[in-house]
Amino acid sequence: MNSGSVTTQARSFRDLREICKRAQIVMLDNFAPDQIGEAVRRAAGKALVEVSGGITLDRIEALARAGVDVASVGGLTHSAPAADIGLDIERIG
């Protein structure tokens, strides 16, 4: 694997080719599902592959089968349901 910057974002296969020359991890931003497998093949042995943008927990297994190393699931933070938590204090004695 190349040394250099830790993670660099790719938005196209052209970006991917250049990033694999200098980065340890390439982040595929909003790549279509059919493009991810091809990007993994192109990055093999050159950089780890992270995917982001529209990634859901339902897609994790398919992404793992495609060879993706890391998946960023934004819904874990920006779409998490709120919890209604209250704290009642009673004086004892």
C-alpha distances in whole Angstrom, upper triangle without the diagonal:
4,7,10,12,11,13,14,17,17,21,20,18,19,17,14,14,14,12,9,9,9,8,6,9,12,15,17,21,24,22,25,25,25,22,19,19,18,16,14,14,13,10,9,6,5,6,8,12,15,18,21,25,27,25,28,28,30,27,24,25,24,21,20,21,19,16,16,14,16,19,21,25,27,30,30,31,33,35,36,39,41,43,47,47,50,51,55,57,60,62,63,67
4,7,9,10,11,12,15,16,20,20,18,18,16,13,13,12,10,7,7,6,6,6,9,11,15,17,20,24,23,26,26,26,23,21,21,20,17,16,16,14,11,11,9,6,7,10,13,16,19,22,25,28,26,29,30,32,28,26,27,27,23,22,24,22,19,18,16,18,21,22,26,28,31,31,31,33,35,36,40,42,44,47,48,51,52,56,57,61,63,64,67
4,7,8,11,12,16,17,21,21,20,20,17,15,15,14,11,10,9,6,6,6,10,12,16,19,21,25,24,28,28,28,25,23,23,23,19,18,19,17,14,15,12,10,9,12,15,17,20,22,26,29,27,30,31,33,30,28,29,29,25,24,26,24,21,20,17,18,21,22,26,28,31,31,31,33,35,36,40,41,43,46,47,50,51,54,56,59,61,62,66
4,6,9,10,14,16,19,20,19,19,16,15,15,12,10,10,9,5,5,7,10,12,15,18,20,23,23,27,28,28,25,23,24,23,20,19,21,18,15,17,15,12,11,13,15,16,19,21,24,27,27,30,30,33,30,28,30,29,26,25,27,25,22,20,18,19,21,22,25,26,30,30,29,31,34,35,38,40,42,45,45,48,49,53,54,58,60,61,64
4,6,7,11,13,17,19,19,18,15,14,15,13,9,10,10,7,5,6,8,10,12,15,17,21,21,25,26,27,24,22,23,23,19,19,21,19,15,17,16,13,11,12,14,14,17,18,21,25,24,27,28,30,28,26,28,28,24,24,26,24,22,19,17,17,19,19,22,23,27,26,26,27,30,31,35,36,39,42,42,45,46,50,51,55,57,58,62
4,7,10,13,17,19,19,19,15,14,16,14,11,11,12,9,6,5,6,8,10,14,16,19,20,23,24,25,22,20,22,22,18,17,20,18,15,16,15,13,10,10,12,12,15,16,19,22,21,24,25,27,25,23,25,25,21,21,24,22,19,16,14,13,16,16,19,20,24,23,23,25,28,28,32,34,35,39,39,42,43,47,48,52,54,55,59
4,7,10,13,15,16,16,13,12,14,13,9,10,12,10,6,6,5,6,7,10,12,16,16,20,21,22,19,17,19,19,15,15,18,16,13,15,15,13,9,9,9,9,11,12,15,19,18,21,22,25,22,20,23,23,19,19,22,20,17,14,13,12,13,13,17,17,21,21,21,22,25,26,30,31,34,37,38,41,42,46,48,51,53,55,59
4,7,10,12,13,13,9,9,12,10,7,9,11,9,6,8,7,5,6,9,10,14,14,18,20,21,18,16,18,18,14,15,17,15,13,16,16,13,10,11,10,10,11,12,15,18,18,21,23,25,22,21,24,23,19,20,23,20,18,15,14,13,14,14,17,18,22,22,22,23,25,27,31,33,35,38,39,43,44,48,50,53,56,58,61
4,7,9,11,12,8,8,11,11,8,11,13,12,10,11,9,6,5,6,7,10,11,15,17,18,15,14,17,16,13,14,17,15,13,16,17,15,12,12,10,9,9,10,11,15,15,19,21,23,20,20,22,21,18,19,22,19,18,14,15,13,13,13,16,16,19,21,21,21,23,25,29,31,34,37,38,42,44,47,49,53,55,57,61
4,6,7,8,5,5,9,9,7,10,12,12,11,13,10,7,6,5,6,9,9,13,15,16,12,11,14,13,10,12,15,13,11,15,17,14,12,12,10,10,10,10,12,15,16,19,22,23,20,20,22,20,17,19,21,17,17,14,15,14,14,14,17,18,21,23,23,23,25,27,31,33,36,39,41,44,46,50,52,56,58,60,64
4,7,8,6,8,11,11,11,13,16,16,15,17,14,10,9,6,6,7,7,11,13,14,11,11,15,14,11,14,16,14,14,17,20,17,15,16,13,12,11,11,11,14,15,19,22,23,20,20,22,20,17,20,21,18,18,16,17,16,16,15,17,18,21,23,23,22,24,27,30,33,36,39,41,44,47,50,53,56,59,61,65
4,5,5,6,9,10,11,12,15,16,15,17,15,11,11,8,9,9,8,10,13,13,9,11,13,11,9,13,14,12,13,16,19,16,15,16,13,14,13,13,14,16,17,21,24,24,21,21,23,21,18,20,21,18,18,16,18,18,18,18,20,21,24,26,26,26,27,30,33,36,39,42,44,48,50,54,56,60,63,65,68
4,5,5,6,9,10,10,13,15,15,16,15,11,12,9,11,12,10,12,14,13,9,10,12,9,7,11,11,9,10,14,16,14,14,15,13,14,14,15,16,18,19,23,25,25,21,22,23,20,18,20,20,16,17,15,18,18,18,20,22,23,26,28,29,28,30,32,36,38,41,45,47,50,53,56,59,62,65,67,71
4,5,5,7,9,10,12,14,14,17,16,12,13,12,13,15,13,15,17,16,13,14,15,13,10,14,14,11,12,15,17,15,15,17,15,17,16,18,19,21,22,26,28,29,25,25,27,24,21,23,24,20,20,19,20,21,21,22,25,25,28,30,31,30,32,35,38,41,44,47,49,52,54,58,60,64,67,69,72
4,6,5,6,9,10,11,11,14,13,9,10,10,11,13,12,15,17,17,13,14,16,14,11,13,15,12,11,15,17,14,13,15,13,14,14,15,16,20,20,24,26,27,24,24,26,24,20,22,23,20,19,17,18,18,19,19,22,23,26,28,28,28,30,32,36,38,41,44,46,49,51,55,57,61,63,65,69
4,6,5,6,9,10,10,12,10,7,9,8,11,13,11,14,16,15,12,11,13,11,7,10,11,8,8,11,13,10,10,11,10,12,12,14,16,19,19,23,25,25,22,21,23,21,18,19,20,17,16,14,15,16,17,18,21,22,25,27,27,27,29,31,35,38,40,44,45,49,51,54,57,60,63,65,68
4,6,5,7,10,10,13,12,10,12,12,14,17,15,17,19,18,14,14,15,12,9,11,11,8,8,11,13,10,10,13,12,15,16,18,20,23,23,26,28,29,25,24,26,23,20,21,22,19,17,17,18,19,20,21,24,26,29,30,31,31,33,35,39,41,44,47,49,52,54,58,60,64,66,68,72
4,6,5,7,9,12,12,10,13,13,15,18,16,20,21,21,17,17,18,15,12,14,15,11,10,14,14,11,11,14,14,16,17,19,21,24,24,28,30,31,27,26,28,26,23,24,25,21,20,19,19,20,21,22,25,26,30,31,31,31,34,36,39,41,44,48,49,52,54,58,60,63,66,68,71
4,5,6,6,9,9,7,10,11,13,16,15,19,20,20,16,15,17,15,12,13,14,11,9,13,13,9,9,11,11,13,14,16,18,22,22,25,27,28,25,24,26,24,21,21,23,20,18,16,16,17,18,19,22,23,27,28,28,28,31,33,36,38,41,44,45,49,51,54,56,60,62,64,67
4,6,6,7,8,7,11,12,15,18,16,19,20,20,16,15,16,14,11,11,12,9,6,9,9,6,6,9,10,13,15,17,20,23,22,26,27,28,25,23,25,23,20,20,21,18,16,15,15,16,18,19,23,25,28,28,29,30,32,34,38,40,42,46,47,50,52,55,57,61,63,65,68
4,6,9,11,10,14,15,18,21,20,23,24,23,20,19,19,17,14,15,15,12,10,12,11,7,9,12,14,16,18,21,23,26,26,29,31,32,28,27,28,27,23,24,25,22,19,18,18,19,22,23,26,28,31,32,32,33,35,37,41,43,45,49,50,53,54,58,60,63,65,67,71
4,7,9,10,13,15,18,21,20,24,25,25,21,20,21,19,16,16,17,14,12,14,13,9,9,12,14,16,18,20,23,26,25,29,30,32,29,27,29,28,24,24,26,23,20,19,18,19,21,22,25,26,30,30,30,31,34,35,39,41,43,47,47,50,52,56,57,61,63,64,68
4,6,7,10,13,15,19,18,22,23,23,20,18,19,18,15,14,16,14,11,13,12,8,7,9,11,12,15,17,20,23,22,26,27,29,26,24,25,25,21,21,23,21,18,16,15,15,17,18,22,23,27,27,27,28,31,32,36,37,40,43,44,47,48,52,54,57,59,61,64
4,7,10,13,16,19,19,22,22,23,20,17,18,18,15,13,15,14,10,11,10,7,5,6,9,11,14,16,20,23,21,24,25,27,24,22,23,23,19,19,21,19,16,14,12,13,16,17,20,22,26,25,26,27,30,31,34,36,38,42,42,45,47,50,52,55,57,59,62
4,7,10,13,16,15,19,19,20,17,14,16,16,12,11,14,13,9,11,11,9,5,5,6,7,10,13,16,19,18,21,21,23,20,18,20,20,16,16,18,16,14,11,9,9,12,13,17,19,22,22,23,24,26,27,31,33,35,39,39,43,44,48,50,53,55,57,60
4,6,9,13,12,16,16,17,14,12,14,14,10,10,13,11,8,11,12,9,6,6,5,6,8,11,14,17,16,19,20,22,19,18,20,19,15,16,18,15,13,10,10,10,11,12,16,17,21,21,22,23,25,27,30,33,35,39,40,43,45,49,50,54,56,58,62
4,6,9,10,13,14,16,13,11,13,14,10,11,14,13,11,14,15,13,10,8,6,5,5,7,10,13,12,16,18,19,16,15,18,17,13,15,17,15,13,10,10,9,9,9,13,14,17,18,19,20,22,23,27,29,32,35,37,40,42,46,48,51,54,56,59
4,6,6,10,11,12,10,8,11,11,8,10,13,12,11,14,16,14,12,11,7,6,5,6,8,11,11,15,17,18,15,15,17,15,12,14,16,13,13,10,11,10,10,10,13,14,17,19,20,20,21,23,27,30,32,36,38,41,43,47,49,53,56,57,61
4,6,9,11,14,11,10,14,14,11,13,16,16,15,18,20,18,15,14,11,9,6,5,6,9,10,14,17,18,15,15,18,17,14,16,18,16,16,13,14,12,11,10,12,12,15,17,18,17,19,22,25,28,31,34,36,39,42,45,48,51,54,56,60
4,6,9,11,10,9,13,14,12,14,17,17,17,19,22,21,18,17,13,11,8,6,5,7,9,12,15,16,13,15,17,16,13,16,18,15,16,14,16,14,12,11,12,12,14,17,18,17,18,21,24,27,30,33,36,39,42,45,48,52,54,57,60
4,6,8,6,6,10,10,9,11,14,14,14,17,20,19,17,15,12,11,8,8,8,9,10,14,16,16,13,14,17,14,12,15,16,13,14,12,15,14,12,13,14,15,17,20,21,20,21,24,27,30,33,36,38,42,45,48,51,54,57,59,63
4,5,5,7,10,10,10,13,15,15,16,18,22,21,19,18,14,13,10,11,10,10,11,13,16,15,12,14,16,13,11,15,15,13,15,13,17,16,14,15,15,17,18,21,22,22,22,24,27,31,34,37,39,43,46,49,52,55,59,60,64
4,5,5,8,10,10,11,14,15,16,17,21,21,19,17,14,13,10,11,11,10,10,12,14,13,9,12,13,9,8,12,12,9,12,11,15,15,13,15,15,17,18,20,22,22,22,24,27,30,33,37,39,43,45,49,52,55,58,60,64
4,6,6,7,9,11,12,13,15,17,20,20,19,18,15,15,13,14,14,14,14,16,18,16,13,14,15,11,11,14,13,10,13,13,16,17,16,18,18,21,22,24,26,26,26,28,31,34,37,40,43,46,49,53,55,59,62,63,67
4,6,5,6,9,10,11,12,14,18,18,16,16,12,13,11,13,13,14,14,17,19,18,14,15,16,13,11,14,14,10,12,12,15,16,15,17,18,20,22,24,26,26,26,28,31,35,37,41,43,47,49,53,56,59,62,64,67
4,5,5,6,9,10,10,12,16,15,14,13,9,10,8,11,12,13,12,15,16,16,12,12,13,10,8,11,11,7,9,8,11,12,12,14,16,18,20,21,23,24,24,26,29,33,35,39,41,44,47,50,53,56,59,61,65
4,5,5,6,9,10,11,14,15,14,13,10,12,11,14,16,16,15,17,18,17,13,13,13,10,8,10,9,5,7,8,12,13,14,16,18,21,23,24,26,27,27,29,32,35,38,41,43,47,49,53,55,58,61,63,67
4,5,5,6,9,10,14,14,14,14,11,13,13,16,17,18,17,20,21,21,17,17,17,14,12,14,13,9,10,11,14,16,16,19,21,23,25,27,29,29,30,31,35,38,40,44,46,50,52,56,58,61,64,66,70
4,5,5,6,9,12,11,11,11,8,10,10,13,15,17,16,19,20,20,17,16,17,14,12,13,13,10,10,9,12,13,14,16,19,21,23,25,27,27,28,30,33,36,39,42,44,48,50,54,56,59,62,64,68
4,5,5,6,10,10,9,8,7,9,10,14,16,18,16,19,19,20,16,15,15,13,10,11,11,7,6,7,9,11,13,16,18,21,23,24,26,27,28,29,33,36,38,42,43,47,49,53,55,58,61,62,66
4,6,5,9,10,11,11,10,13,14,17,20,21,20,22,23,23,19,18,18,15,13,13,12,9,8,10,12,15,16,20,22,25,27,28,30,31,32,33,37,40,42,46,47,51,53,56,59,62,65,66,70
4,6,9,8,9,11,10,13,14,18,20,22,21,24,25,25,21,20,20,18,15,16,16,12,11,12,14,16,18,20,23,25,28,29,31,31,32,34,38,41,43,47,48,52,54,57,60,63,66,67,71
4,6,5,6,7,7,11,13,16,19,21,20,23,23,24,20,19,20,18,15,15,15,12,10,10,11,13,16,18,21,24,26,27,29,29,31,32,36,39,41,45,46,49,51,55,57,60,63,64,68
4,5,7,8,9,12,15,18,21,23,21,24,24,25,21,19,19,18,15,14,14,12,9,10,11,14,16,19,22,25,28,28,30,31,32,34,37,40,42,46,47,50,52,56,58,61,63,65,68
4,6,8,10,14,17,20,24,26,24,26,26,27,24,22,22,21,18,17,17,15,12,13,12,15,18,21,24,27,30,30,31,33,34,35,39,42,43,47,48,51,53,56,58,61,64,65,68
4,7,10,13,16,19,22,25,23,26,27,28,24,22,23,22,19,18,19,16,13,13,13,15,18,20,24,26,29,29,30,32,34,35,38,41,43,47,47,51,52,56,58,61,63,65,68
4,6,10,13,16,19,22,20,23,24,25,22,20,21,20,16,16,17,15,12,11,10,12,15,17,20,22,26,26,27,28,30,31,35,37,39,43,44,47,48,52,54,57,60,61,65
4,7,10,13,17,19,17,20,20,22,19,16,17,17,13,13,15,13,10,8,6,8,11,13,17,19,22,22,24,25,27,28,32,34,36,39,40,44,45,49,51,54,57,58,61
4,7,10,14,16,14,17,17,19,15,14,15,14,11,11,13,11,8,5,5,6,9,11,14,17,20,20,22,23,24,25,29,32,34,38,39,42,44,48,50,53,56,57,61
4,7,10,13,11,14,15,16,14,12,14,14,10,11,13,12,10,6,6,4,5,7,11,13,16,16,18,19,21,22,26,28,30,34,35,39,40,44,46,50,52,54,58
4,7,9,8,11,12,14,11,10,13,12,9,11,13,11,11,7,8,6,5,6,9,11,14,15,16,17,18,20,24,26,29,32,34,38,40,43,46,49,52,54,57
4,7,6,9,12,14,11,11,15,14,11,13,16,14,14,11,12,9,6,5,7,8,11,12,14,14,15,17,21,23,26,30,31,35,37,41,43,47,50,52,55
4,6,9,12,14,12,13,16,15,13,16,18,16,17,14,15,12,9,8,8,8,10,13,13,12,14,16,20,22,26,29,31,34,37,41,43,47,50,52,56
4,6,10,11,10,11,15,14,12,16,18,16,18,15,16,14,10,9,8,8,9,12,13,12,12,15,18,21,24,27,30,33,36,40,43,46,49,51,55
4,7,8,7,8,11,11,9,12,15,14,15,12,14,11,7,7,5,7,8,10,12,12,12,14,18,21,23,27,29,33,35,39,42,45,48,50,54
4,5,5,7,10,11,10,13,15,15,16,14,15,13,9,9,6,8,7,9,12,12,11,12,15,19,21,25,27,31,33,37,40,43,46,48,52
4,5,5,8,10,10,11,14,15,16,14,15,13,9,10,7,10,9,9,12,14,12,13,15,19,20,24,26,30,32,36,39,42,45,46,50
4,6,7,8,10,12,13,14,16,15,16,15,12,13,10,13,11,12,16,17,15,15,17,21,23,26,28,32,35,38,41,44,47,49,53
4,6,6,6,9,10,11,13,11,13,12,10,11,10,13,12,14,17,17,16,17,20,24,26,29,31,35,38,41,44,47,50,52,55
4,6,5,6,9,10,11,9,11,10,7,10,9,13,13,13,16,18,17,17,20,24,25,29,31,34,37,40,43,46,49,50,54
4,5,5,6,9,10,10,12,12,10,13,13,16,16,16,20,21,20,21,23,27,28,32,33,37,39,43,45,48,51,52,56
4,5,5,6,9,9,12,12,11,14,14,17,17,18,22,23,22,22,25,29,31,34,36,40,42,46,48,51,54,56,59
4,5,5,7,6,9,9,8,11,12,15,16,17,20,21,21,22,25,28,30,34,35,39,42,45,48,51,54,55,59
4,5,5,5,7,8,9,12,13,17,18,18,21,23,23,23,26,29,31,35,36,40,42,45,48,51,54,55,58
4,5,7,10,12,12,16,17,20,21,21,25,26,25,26,29,32,34,38,39,43,45,48,51,54,57,58,61
4,6,9,11,12,15,17,20,21,22,25,26,26,27,30,33,35,39,40,44,46,50,52,55,58,60,63
4,6,9,11,14,17,20,22,22,24,26,26,27,30,33,35,39,40,44,46,49,52,55,58,59,62
4,6,7,11,13,16,18,19,21,23,23,24,28,30,32,36,37,41,43,47,49,52,55,56,60
4,7,10,13,16,19,18,20,22,23,24,27,30,32,35,36,40,42,45,47,50,53,54,58
4,7,10,13,15,15,17,19,20,20,24,26,28,32,33,36,38,42,44,47,50,51,55
4,6,10,12,12,14,16,16,17,21,24,26,29,31,34,36,40,42,46,48,50,54
4,6,9,9,11,12,14,15,18,21,23,27,28,32,34,37,40,43,46,48,51
4,5,6,8,10,10,11,15,18,20,24,25,29,31,35,37,41,44,46,49
4,5,6,6,8,9,13,16,18,22,24,27,30,33,36,39,42,44,48
4,5,5,5,7,10,13,16,19,21,25,28,31,34,37,41,43,46
4,6,6,6,9,12,14,18,19,23,25,29,32,35,38,40,44
4,6,6,9,11,13,17,18,21,24,28,30,34,37,39,42
4,6,9,11,14,17,19,22,25,29,31,35,38,40,44
4,6,9,12,15,18,22,25,28,31,34,38,40,44
4,6,9,13,15,19,21,25,28,31,34,37,40
4,7,10,12,16,19,23,26,29,32,34,38
4,7,9,13,16,19,22,26,29,31,35
4,6,10,13,16,19,22,26,28,32
4,7,10,13,17,20,23,25,29
4,7,10,13,17,20,22,26
4,7,10,13,16,19,23
4,6,10,13,16,19
4,7,10,13,16
4,7,9,13
4,6,10
4,7
4
